[in-house]
């Protein structure tokens, strides 16, 4: 679909663009139906950062001005109606560690996934092409948010997150609703033969114009399969269908920008 004001292309119908006080962010239709949740995914619009970080950069670690990032957080939190002091961040390393969190904090180092059942906490992970995995169990009122690049997908961090929710909160996979968030699509994600060989054949293909030894990898399909094998019902697995690389005016993309970019954030909390 195409949004008239912001002109973005989406290959699915599960994403809604919300704007409040001049700050647009993305929401997911299946989560909007769960009244115990607070959630969203930032865009690159509505902030004060300049240059390659323009304008809603949410990373302090890419060379942007700290005061600009501070203001960006103030704006996105106000737009989403969340308290900045309730945020808990993961400092991702493309691993598969998933932890239970009980209190807010600046960064959990070396962690790519978090789960909680604590009302008020808002889980935050960062992206610029990798796959955000959002989880919500409306029965146990528990949530999870994990960062899944190709290494995390190879290591099945989606399955590990589900297992952690089972272990910590007694969740049953059949009750969990998952959203595969905005990230690079298979048509844009070119990988080496070595990386491609790590994944199921149905998620890998070679374009006629691809350079020798290069393949396309569909991490959306990879993660759909991982979540279904983890016990989630097919009807409870939603793909946002929004590619970061195809929409560089709306979203930061590492591939599209050649690495000159800011960060997007996923936010997920329990009211």
C-alpha positions as CSV (number, residue, x, y, z in Angstrom):
1,X,0.0,0.0,0.0
2,X,1.1,3.6,-0.4
3,X,0.5,6.4,2.2
4,X,-0.5,9.6,0.5
5,X,1.4,12.0,2.8
6,X,4.6,10.0,3.4
7,X,4.7,8.0,0.1
8,X,5.9,4.6,1.4
9,X,5.4,1.2,-0.1
10,X,4.3,-1.8,1.9
11,X,3.9,-5.4,0.8
12,X,1.4,-6.2,3.5
13,X,-1.6,-4.8,5.3
14,X,-0.5,-5.0,8.9
15,X,1.2,-1.6,9.3
16,X,-0.4,1.7,10.1
17,X,1.4,5.0,10.1
18,X,0.4,7.1,13.1
19,X,1.3,10.8,13.5
20,X,1.1,12.8,16.7
21,X,2.4,16.3,17.3
22,X,4.4,16.1,14.0
23,X,6.1,12.8,14.8
24,X,5.1,9.8,12.6
25,X,5.6,6.3,13.8
26,X,4.5,2.8,12.7
27,X,2.0,0.7,14.6
28,X,0.9,-2.9,13.9
29,X,-2.7,-3.8,13.3
30,X,-2.7,-7.1,15.4
31,X,-1.2,-5.3,18.4
32,X,-3.6,-2.4,18.1
33,X,-6.3,-5.0,19.0
34,X,-4.5,-5.8,22.3
35,X,-5.5,-3.2,24.9
36,X,-2.8,-4.2,27.4
37,X,0.0,-3.2,24.9
38,X,1.9,0.0,24.2
39,X,4.0,-0.4,21.0
40,X,5.5,1.4,18.0
41,X,8.3,1.5,15.5
42,X,10.0,4.8,14.8
43,X,10.6,6.4,11.3
44,X,13.4,8.7,10.4
45,X,11.0,11.6,10.4
46,X,10.0,14.1,13.1
47,X,13.3,14.7,14.9
48,X,16.0,17.4,15.0
49,X,19.1,15.5,13.8
50,X,20.9,16.7,10.7
51,X,22.8,15.4,7.8
52,X,22.9,11.7,7.4
53,X,21.1,11.4,10.8
54,X,18.1,13.4,9.6
55,X,16.0,13.6,11.5
56,X,14.7,11.1,14.1
57,X,18.0,9.3,14.8
58,X,17.7,7.3,18.1
59,X,21.3,6.2,18.5
60,X,24.0,7.9,20.7
61,X,26.7,5.7,19.1
62,X,26.8,6.8,15.5
63,X,28.3,10.2,15.9
64,X,25.2,12.3,16.2
65,X,25.0,15.2,18.7
66,X,23.9,14.0,22.1
67,X,21.5,16.9,22.6
68,X,19.8,16.1,19.3
69,X,19.3,12.4,20.2
70,X,18.0,13.6,23.6
71,X,15.4,15.8,21.9
72,X,14.5,13.0,19.5
73,X,13.8,10.7,22.4
74,X,11.7,13.4,24.1
75,X,9.7,13.8,20.9
76,X,9.1,10.1,20.1
77,X,8.2,9.3,23.7
78,X,5.7,12.2,23.8
79,X,4.2,11.0,20.5
80,X,3.8,7.5,21.8
81,X,2.7,8.6,25.2
82,X,5.4,6.7,27.1
83,X,7.8,7.8,29.9
84,X,11.4,7.9,28.9
85,X,12.4,6.7,32.3
86,X,10.6,3.5,31.7
87,X,12.7,2.5,28.7
88,X,15.1,-0.5,28.8
89,X,17.6,-0.8,26.0
90,X,19.6,-3.7,24.6
91,X,23.0,-3.1,23.1
92,X,22.9,-5.7,20.3
93,X,25.8,-7.8,19.1
94,X,24.1,-10.1,16.6
95,X,23.9,-12.9,19.1
96,X,21.0,-14.9,20.4
97,X,21.0,-14.1,24.1
98,X,17.5,-13.3,25.5
99,X,17.0,-12.1,29.1
100,X,14.1,-11.3,31.4
101,X,14.0,-7.7,32.4
102,X,12.5,-6.2,35.6
103,X,13.6,-2.6,35.6
104,X,14.5,0.2,33.1
105,X,18.1,1.0,32.1
106,X,20.3,2.6,29.5
107,X,21.8,-0.6,27.9
108,X,22.0,-4.3,28.5
109,X,25.3,-5.1,26.8
110,X,25.6,-8.1,24.6
111,X,21.8,-8.8,24.6
112,X,19.7,-9.1,21.5
113,X,16.4,-10.0,23.0
114,X,14.3,-9.1,26.1
115,X,11.1,-10.4,27.7
116,X,9.0,-9.1,30.5
117,X,5.7,-9.2,32.2
118,X,6.3,-6.0,34.2
119,X,3.7,-3.3,33.6
120,X,5.2,0.1,32.8
121,X,8.4,-1.2,31.3
122,X,9.0,-0.4,27.6
123,X,11.5,-2.7,25.8
124,X,13.6,-0.9,23.1
125,X,15.7,-2.4,20.4
126,X,17.5,-0.7,17.5
127,X,17.5,-1.3,13.7
128,X,18.5,-0.1,10.3
129,X,17.8,-3.3,8.1
130,X,17.8,-6.2,10.6
131,X,14.6,-7.9,11.6
132,X,12.6,-6.8,14.6
133,X,10.6,-9.6,16.2
134,X,7.7,-8.4,18.5
135,X,5.9,-10.9,20.7
136,X,2.8,-10.5,22.9
137,X,0.9,-13.1,24.9
138,X,-2.6,-11.8,25.7
139,X,-3.3,-14.6,28.1
140,X,-0.2,-14.3,30.4
141,X,0.2,-10.5,29.6
142,X,3.8,-11.0,28.7
143,X,5.9,-9.6,25.9
144,X,9.2,-10.0,24.1
145,X,11.2,-8.0,21.6
146,X,14.3,-9.4,19.8
147,X,16.7,-8.2,17.1
148,X,17.3,-10.8,14.4
149,X,19.9,-10.1,11.7
150,X,21.2,-13.0,9.6
151,X,23.3,-14.3,12.5
152,X,20.4,-14.1,14.9
153,X,18.1,-15.7,12.3
154,X,20.6,-18.5,11.8
155,X,20.7,-19.0,15.5
156,X,16.8,-18.8,15.7
157,X,16.6,-16.0,18.2
158,X,12.8,-16.0,17.5
159,X,12.5,-19.6,18.9
160,X,14.8,-18.7,21.8
161,X,12.5,-15.8,22.7
162,X,9.4,-17.9,22.6
163,X,11.1,-20.5,24.8
164,X,12.2,-17.8,27.3
165,X,8.6,-16.6,27.5
166,X,7.5,-20.2,28.2
167,X,10.2,-20.6,30.9
168,X,9.7,-17.2,32.6
169,X,6.0,-16.7,32.4
170,X,4.4,-20.0,31.5
171,X,3.3,-18.8,28.1
172,X,2.0,-21.3,25.6
173,X,3.3,-20.8,22.0
174,X,-0.2,-21.1,20.6
175,X,-1.3,-18.0,22.5
176,X,1.6,-15.8,21.4
177,X,1.1,-13.2,18.6
178,X,4.2,-12.2,16.7
179,X,5.0,-9.4,14.3
180,X,8.0,-9.5,12.0
181,X,8.7,-5.8,11.8
182,X,10.1,-3.3,9.2
183,X,13.4,-4.6,7.8
184,X,15.2,-5.4,4.6
185,X,13.3,-7.5,2.1
186,X,14.6,-10.5,0.2
187,X,14.8,-8.5,-3.1
188,X,17.2,-6.0,-1.5
189,X,19.2,-8.3,0.7
190,X,22.2,-9.6,-1.2
191,X,24.4,-12.1,0.7
192,X,27.4,-14.3,0.0
193,X,27.0,-18.0,-1.0
194,X,28.5,-18.8,2.4
195,X,25.7,-16.9,4.2
196,X,23.0,-18.2,1.8
197,X,24.0,-21.8,2.5
198,X,23.0,-21.4,6.2
199,X,19.3,-21.0,5.3
200,X,16.5,-23.1,3.8
201,X,16.4,-23.2,0.0
202,X,12.9,-21.7,-0.2
203,X,14.3,-18.4,1.4
204,X,17.3,-18.1,-1.0
205,X,17.5,-17.4,-4.7
206,X,19.8,-15.9,-7.3
207,X,18.9,-13.1,-9.6
208,X,20.0,-13.2,-13.2
209,X,21.9,-10.0,-12.7
210,X,23.4,-10.9,-9.4
211,X,27.3,-10.9,-9.3
212,X,29.0,-14.2,-9.1
213,X,28.7,-15.8,-5.7
214,X,25.9,-13.5,-4.6
215,X,22.4,-14.6,-3.5
216,X,19.2,-13.0,-2.3
217,X,18.0,-13.9,1.3
218,X,14.4,-13.5,2.5
219,X,14.7,-13.1,6.3
220,X,11.0,-12.6,6.6
221,X,10.3,-16.0,5.3
222,X,13.2,-17.5,7.4
223,X,11.7,-16.0,10.6
224,X,8.1,-17.0,9.7
225,X,9.4,-20.6,9.5
226,X,11.3,-20.4,12.8
227,X,8.2,-19.0,14.6
228,X,5.9,-21.6,13.2
229,X,8.3,-24.4,14.2
230,X,8.5,-22.8,17.7
231,X,4.7,-23.6,18.0
232,X,3.1,-20.3,17.0
233,X,-0.1,-20.6,15.0
234,X,0.3,-19.5,11.4
235,X,-2.5,-17.0,11.8
236,X,-0.7,-15.4,14.8
237,X,2.4,-14.6,12.7
238,X,2.2,-11.3,11.0
239,X,4.8,-9.9,8.5
240,X,4.8,-6.1,8.3
241,X,5.9,-6.2,4.7
242,X,7.7,-2.9,5.0
243,X,11.2,-2.9,3.6
244,X,13.7,-0.4,5.1
245,X,15.9,-0.4,1.9
246,X,12.9,0.2,-0.4
247,X,11.7,3.1,1.7
248,X,14.9,5.2,2.5
249,X,12.9,8.4,2.8
250,X,10.9,7.0,5.6
251,X,13.2,4.6,7.3
252,X,17.0,4.3,7.9
253,X,18.7,1.5,5.9
254,X,22.3,0.5,6.3
255,X,22.3,-1.0,2.8
256,X,20.6,1.9,1.1
257,X,22.8,4.5,2.7
258,X,26.1,2.7,2.5
259,X,26.3,2.8,6.3
260,X,25.7,6.6,6.6
261,X,22.6,6.6,8.7
262,X,20.9,6.8,12.1
263,X,19.0,4.1,14.0
264,X,15.3,3.2,14.2
265,X,13.8,1.8,17.4
266,X,11.2,-0.7,18.1
267,X,9.2,0.0,21.3
268,X,7.0,-2.6,23.2
269,X,5.5,-2.3,26.7
270,X,2.7,-3.4,28.9
271,X,0.3,-0.7,30.2
